[in-house]
Amino acid sequence: MTDYRVTKFEIYNYSNIKQNKIILGQDIDEKAVRNIGQHYNKINNKETNYYDRFEKIYYHKCAYCGINTSINPAPLYEIDHFFNELQKTFGDEKSVDEISNLIFACRNCNQSKKEFKVNNIHDIIHPDGEQIGKVFNRGEHFEIVVSPEYYSNEIVQNFYYKMKFNYRFRKLDYLLLNLYFMKEKYSDKILYGNLFNRLLELRNSVPSLKKYK
């Protein structure tokens, strides 16, 4: 089953993300004079090489919904704390600003998630792993749905609605993601390019679209 965050045109290895983040975190700490293990402020600065490297680790895609920076303007991406900032620490008393807790996310997902506590389901919805692709699926009309195995899990359902995964703009984003790669792959680039550009214009010119369920 294809991960709901990717199209059939994309081949990404999410299993590499954790290791690549460890390497980036080590590079940051080697140059740090103080605050070892506190990576958020340096990665969050979009003018640094650290931010660029972090974005590349996530294939220029939101780790939660899969929308990439070719569709959602690059400035509309943020660094999310998976365990939220109010918790201060996670796991073995690591700072929530430590790189393993940081996620590349579009503003829609980051602002929707906010202070949601992932403690009881962190092992299945952490976007650095492959399990989240089994918790959520794509429906026959491109919508994001909770998979049958987790449908009765109340906390998963709360996360699903908190993230607005049920909203209609999620379908449009996925359609745009497919069209983006289709216009690059198939010979009729003009047709797919025109469709992509028209839908992208519609998406970005109607702010209220993101409120539609």
Sine and cosine of phi, psi and omega as CSV:
sin_phi,cos_phi,sin_psi,cos_psi,sin_omega,cos_omega
0.00,0.00,0.72,-0.69,-0.02,-1.00
-0.96,0.28,0.68,-0.73,0.08,-1.00
-0.84,0.54,0.74,-0.68,-0.08,-1.00
-0.88,0.47,-0.30,0.95,-0.05,-1.00
-1.00,0.08,-0.16,0.99,-0.06,-1.00
-0.82,-0.58,0.37,-0.93,0.08,-1.00
-0.99,-0.12,0.10,-1.00,0.02,-1.00
-0.94,0.34,-0.18,0.98,-0.01,-1.00
-1.00,0.01,-0.13,0.99,-0.09,-1.00
-0.94,-0.33,0.65,-0.76,0.07,-1.00
-0.79,-0.61,0.98,-0.19,-0.02,-1.00
-0.83,-0.56,0.60,-0.80,0.01,-1.00
-0.97,-0.25,1.00,-0.05,-0.02,-1.00
-0.92,0.39,-0.30,0.95,-0.01,-1.00
-0.94,0.33,-0.25,0.97,0.01,-1.00
-1.00,0.08,-0.24,0.97,-0.15,-0.99
-0.89,0.46,-0.72,0.69,-0.04,-1.00
-0.85,0.52,-0.72,0.69,-0.03,-1.00
-0.92,0.40,-0.64,0.76,0.01,-1.00
-0.91,0.41,-0.54,0.84,0.06,-1.00
-0.94,0.34,-0.62,0.79,0.05,-1.00
-0.86,0.50,-0.70,0.72,0.00,-1.00
-0.89,0.46,-0.70,0.72,0.01,-1.00
-0.90,0.44,-0.68,0.73,0.02,-1.00
-0.87,0.49,-0.64,0.77,0.03,-1.00
-0.91,0.41,-0.64,0.77,0.03,-1.00
-0.89,0.46,-0.64,0.77,0.02,-1.00
-0.91,0.41,-0.71,0.70,-0.05,-1.00
-0.92,0.39,-0.53,0.85,0.00,-1.00
-0.90,0.44,-0.47,0.88,-0.03,-1.00
-0.99,-0.16,-0.04,1.00,-0.06,-1.00
-1.00,0.09,0.66,-0.75,0.07,-1.00
-1.00,0.07,-0.55,0.84,0.02,-1.00
-0.52,-0.85,-0.01,-1.00,0.01,-1.00
0.84,0.54,0.71,0.71,0.07,-1.00
-0.87,0.49,0.71,-0.70,-0.01,-1.00
1.00,0.10,0.05,1.00,0.04,-1.00
-0.95,-0.30,1.00,-0.05,-0.18,-0.98
-0.98,-0.21,-0.26,0.96,-0.17,-0.99
-0.85,0.53,-0.79,0.61,-0.10,-0.99
-0.86,0.50,-0.58,0.81,-0.02,-1.00
-0.97,0.24,-0.62,0.78,0.02,-1.00
-0.96,0.27,-0.55,0.83,-0.05,-1.00
-0.94,0.34,-0.32,0.95,0.03,-1.00
-0.97,0.24,0.96,-0.29,-0.12,-0.99
-0.94,0.34,-0.12,0.99,0.01,-1.00
-1.00,-0.04,0.03,1.00,-0.04,-1.00
-0.98,-0.22,0.34,-0.94,0.08,-1.00
-0.92,0.40,-0.46,0.89,0.01,-1.00
-0.89,0.45,-0.67,0.74,0.02,-1.00
-0.89,0.46,-0.71,0.71,0.00,-1.00
-0.87,0.50,-0.68,0.73,0.00,-1.00
-0.91,0.41,-0.63,0.77,0.00,-1.00
-0.90,0.43,-0.68,0.73,0.03,-1.00
-0.88,0.48,-0.66,0.75,0.00,-1.00
-0.92,0.39,-0.57,0.82,0.04,-1.00
-0.84,0.54,-0.58,0.82,0.00,-1.00
-1.00,-0.09,0.31,0.95,0.07,-1.00
0.85,0.53,0.49,0.87,0.01,-1.00
0.88,0.48,0.48,0.88,-0.06,-1.00
-0.81,-0.59,0.59,-0.81,0.15,-0.99
-0.88,0.48,0.78,-0.63,-0.05,-1.00
-0.95,0.33,-0.29,0.96,-0.04,-1.00
-1.00,-0.05,-0.72,0.70,-0.07,-1.00
-0.93,-0.36,-0.30,0.95,0.07,-1.00
1.00,-0.03,-0.07,1.00,-0.01,-1.00
-0.92,0.39,0.66,-0.75,-0.06,-1.00
-0.96,-0.28,0.13,-0.99,-0.13,-0.99
-0.96,0.28,-0.12,0.99,0.10,-1.00
-0.99,0.17,-0.27,0.96,-0.02,-1.00
-0.94,-0.34,-0.79,0.61,0.07,-1.00
-1.00,-0.02,0.85,-0.52,-0.06,-1.00
-0.77,0.63,0.67,-0.75,-0.07,-1.00
-0.78,0.62,-0.61,0.79,0.02,-1.00
-0.89,0.45,-0.28,0.96,-0.03,-1.00
-1.00,-0.02,0.52,0.86,0.08,-1.00
-0.87,-0.50,0.55,-0.84,-0.08,-1.00
-0.67,-0.75,0.21,-0.98,0.07,-1.00
-0.98,-0.18,0.92,-0.40,-0.04,-1.00
-1.00,-0.01,0.58,-0.81,0.20,-0.98
-1.00,-0.01,0.91,-0.41,-0.01,-1.00
-0.87,0.50,-0.84,0.54,0.25,-0.97
-0.99,0.14,0.85,-0.52,-0.22,-0.98
-0.91,0.42,0.34,-0.94,-0.11,-0.99
-0.86,0.51,-0.50,0.87,-0.03,-1.00
-0.91,0.42,-0.37,0.93,-0.04,-1.00
-0.98,0.18,-0.30,0.95,0.07,-1.00
0.94,0.35,-0.77,0.64,-0.01,-1.00
-0.71,-0.70,0.22,-0.98,0.07,-1.00
-0.49,-0.87,0.23,-0.97,0.04,-1.00
0.82,0.57,-0.78,-0.63,0.00,-1.00
-1.00,0.09,0.82,0.57,0.04,-1.00
0.86,0.51,0.54,0.84,0.11,-0.99
-0.97,0.23,0.50,-0.86,0.08,-1.00
-0.93,0.38,0.60,-0.80,0.05,-1.00
-0.92,0.40,-0.20,0.98,0.06,-1.00
-1.00,0.04,0.02,1.00,0.04,-1.00
-0.96,0.30,0.57,-0.82,-0.22,-0.98
-0.87,0.50,-0.52,0.85,-0.02,-1.00
-0.91,0.40,-0.30,0.95,0.01,-1.00
-0.99,-0.10,-0.02,1.00,-0.05,-1.00
-0.99,-0.16,0.66,-0.75,-0.08,-1.00
-0.76,-0.65,0.68,-0.73,0.08,-1.00
-0.99,0.17,0.87,-0.50,-0.14,-0.99
-0.64,-0.77,0.54,-0.84,0.12,-0.99
-0.95,0.30,0.36,-0.93,-0.06,-1.00
-0.89,0.46,-0.58,0.81,0.02,-1.00
-0.83,0.55,-0.75,0.66,-0.04,-1.00
-0.95,0.32,-0.69,0.73,-0.05,-1.00
-0.90,0.43,-0.69,0.72,-0.01,-1.00
-0.95,0.31,-0.50,0.87,0.05,-1.00
-0.95,0.32,-0.66,0.75,-0.06,-1.00
-0.94,0.34,-0.73,0.68,0.04,-1.00
0.67,0.75,-0.88,-0.47,-0.13,-0.99
-1.00,-0.03,0.31,0.95,0.00,-1.00
-0.85,0.52,0.76,-0.65,0.01,-1.00
-1.00,0.01,0.89,-0.46,-0.07,-1.00
-1.00,-0.07,0.06,1.00,-0.17,-0.99
-0.73,0.68,-0.72,0.69,-0.13,-0.99
-0.99,0.14,-0.17,0.99,0.00,-1.00
-0.73,-0.68,0.27,0.96,-0.09,-1.00
-0.85,0.53,-0.55,0.84,-0.07,-1.00
-0.95,0.31,-0.34,0.94,-0.03,-1.00
-0.95,-0.31,-0.28,0.96,-0.01,-1.00
-0.90,-0.44,0.09,1.00,0.06,-1.00
-0.90,0.44,0.85,-0.53,-0.11,-0.99
-0.94,0.33,-0.13,0.99,0.05,-1.00
-0.98,0.20,-0.22,0.97,-0.01,-1.00
-0.96,-0.28,0.03,-1.00,-0.02,-1.00
-1.00,-0.04,-0.22,0.98,-0.07,-1.00
-0.90,0.45,-0.58,0.82,-0.03,-1.00
-0.87,0.49,-0.48,0.88,0.04,-1.00
-0.95,0.32,-0.18,0.98,0.08,-1.00
-0.98,-0.18,-0.37,0.93,0.03,-1.00
-0.97,0.25,-0.63,0.77,0.00,-1.00
-0.87,-0.50,0.60,-0.80,-0.01,-1.00
-0.77,-0.63,0.11,-0.99,0.16,-0.99
-0.99,-0.16,0.76,-0.65,0.07,-1.00
-0.98,0.19,0.04,-1.00,-0.07,-1.00
-0.93,0.37,-0.26,0.97,0.03,-1.00
-0.93,-0.37,0.47,0.88,0.06,-1.00
0.97,0.26,0.02,1.00,-0.01,-1.00
-0.97,0.24,0.45,-0.89,0.11,-0.99
-1.00,0.08,0.75,-0.66,-0.01,-1.00
-0.75,-0.66,0.37,-0.93,0.12,-0.99
-0.99,0.16,0.75,-0.66,-0.02,-1.00
-0.92,0.39,0.46,-0.89,-0.04,-1.00
-0.80,0.60,-0.58,0.82,-0.04,-1.00
-0.88,0.47,-0.50,0.87,-0.08,-1.00
-0.92,-0.40,0.15,0.99,-0.10,-1.00
-0.89,0.46,-0.52,0.85,-0.03,-1.00
-1.00,0.01,0.02,1.00,0.01,-1.00
-0.99,0.14,0.94,-0.33,-0.11,-0.99
-0.89,0.46,-0.62,0.78,-0.04,-1.00
-0.94,0.34,-0.63,0.77,0.09,-1.00
-0.87,0.49,-0.68,0.73,0.03,-1.00
-0.89,0.46,-0.65,0.76,0.02,-1.00
-0.89,0.45,-0.66,0.75,0.03,-1.00
-0.90,0.45,-0.69,0.72,0.01,-1.00
-0.83,0.56,-0.75,0.66,-0.02,-1.00
-0.97,0.24,-0.55,0.83,0.05,-1.00
-0.88,0.47,-0.63,0.78,0.00,-1.00
-0.98,0.19,-0.07,1.00,-0.04,-1.00
0.86,0.50,0.53,0.85,0.04,-1.00
-0.90,0.43,-0.33,0.95,0.00,-1.00
-1.00,0.09,-0.11,0.99,-0.07,-1.00
-0.96,0.27,0.49,-0.87,-0.08,-1.00
-0.91,0.41,-0.49,0.87,-0.04,-1.00
-0.90,0.44,-0.33,0.94,0.06,-1.00
-0.91,0.41,-0.57,0.83,0.05,-1.00
-0.92,0.40,-0.71,0.70,-0.02,-1.00
-0.89,0.46,-0.66,0.75,0.02,-1.00
-0.88,0.48,-0.65,0.76,0.00,-1.00
-0.93,0.36,-0.62,0.78,0.06,-1.00
-0.89,0.46,-0.69,0.72,0.04,-1.00
-0.88,0.48,-0.63,0.78,0.01,-1.00
-0.88,0.48,-0.68,0.74,0.04,-1.00
-0.91,0.41,-0.71,0.70,-0.01,-1.00
-0.89,0.46,-0.58,0.81,0.01,-1.00
-0.85,0.52,-0.70,0.71,-0.01,-1.00
-0.98,0.19,-0.49,0.87,0.03,-1.00
-0.92,0.40,-0.62,0.78,0.00,-1.00
-0.94,0.34,-0.36,0.93,0.05,-1.00
-1.00,0.05,-0.46,0.89,-0.15,-0.99
-1.00,-0.07,-0.67,0.74,-0.15,-0.99
-1.00,-0.07,0.34,-0.94,-0.10,-0.99
-0.92,0.39,-0.54,0.84,-0.03,-1.00
-0.99,0.11,0.91,0.40,-0.08,-1.00
-0.91,0.42,-0.53,0.85,-0.04,-1.00
-0.91,0.41,-0.71,0.70,-0.01,-1.00
-0.88,0.48,-0.81,0.58,-0.03,-1.00
-0.92,0.40,-0.57,0.82,0.03,-1.00
-0.91,0.43,-0.66,0.75,0.02,-1.00
-0.91,0.41,-0.67,0.74,0.03,-1.00
-0.89,0.46,-0.71,0.71,-0.01,-1.00
-0.88,0.48,-0.75,0.66,-0.05,-1.00
-0.90,0.43,-0.62,0.78,-0.01,-1.00
-0.93,0.38,-0.70,0.71,0.01,-1.00
-0.93,0.38,-0.61,0.79,0.02,-1.00
-0.90,0.43,-0.64,0.77,0.05,-1.00
-0.89,0.46,-0.69,0.73,0.03,-1.00
-0.88,0.47,-0.72,0.70,-0.04,-1.00
-0.87,0.49,-0.69,0.72,-0.12,-0.99
-1.00,0.04,-0.14,0.99,-0.02,-1.00
-0.98,-0.21,-0.11,0.99,-0.02,-1.00
-0.84,-0.54,0.99,0.11,-0.03,-1.00
-0.83,0.56,-0.56,0.83,-0.05,-1.00
-0.94,0.35,-0.22,0.97,0.00,-1.00
-0.85,0.52,-0.55,0.83,-0.04,-1.00
-0.95,0.32,-0.14,0.99,0.02,-1.00
-1.00,-0.05,-0.21,0.98,-0.08,-1.00
-0.97,0.24,0.72,-0.69,0.04,-1.00
-1.00,-0.06,0.00,0.00,0.00,0.00
